[in-house]
Amino acid sequence: MKKNLVNDRGIFNLKSVPFGAAQDLELTEKDAFLNELLGELSEEVTDEIGVSDGKVIGISFTGNIIHDRNIKFGECGIIKGVLSSHFPAICSSSGILIIDSLSTEVNACFVSEEFKEDKPGYDREVDILIGEVVYDLYYYDRFFCDFRECLHEYAFLAKNQYPKKVEPIQTNEEGDLPQ
């Protein structure tokens, strides 16, 4: 999928994705909505930082989307990929500034809001089974999919709520672990 199919607010029109073929999707913090999400991940840190511990602060999503039709759910947008980020955080045990990270698989399916209205009980569902794969369920309105909301949810479910600085393992002069 071309970047310009996802606008600065993280919305894309499912109709602008060709039907049936997987379209690549690569987004970074250069995309406004992901940059905003990166800011939310590190909102507890007010210091100005960019690089620490050799890790560059950033966020990215790499994956693909398929515009498909399912006999049960109708037209749907299936998104598979990986959301990754390095962001500043405060160590929960020492209170020092650290660089935390997250990496999580995204398996989402967007179906029409009308489906939820037509099928009682689906307003409470959070995932659906298509084939043999379980997807997190999201809804689109008039084929406009809120990808920002989807990635926001994945990021905050994957974020470590109690980040800690990882100390290197101490070894003796021969490289062995101490007794």
Summary of the structure (lengths in Angstrom):
residues: 179
radius of gyration: 19.8
end to end distance: 54.2
largest distance: 69.3
contacts: 485
relative contact order: 0.18
helix: 21%
strand: 44%
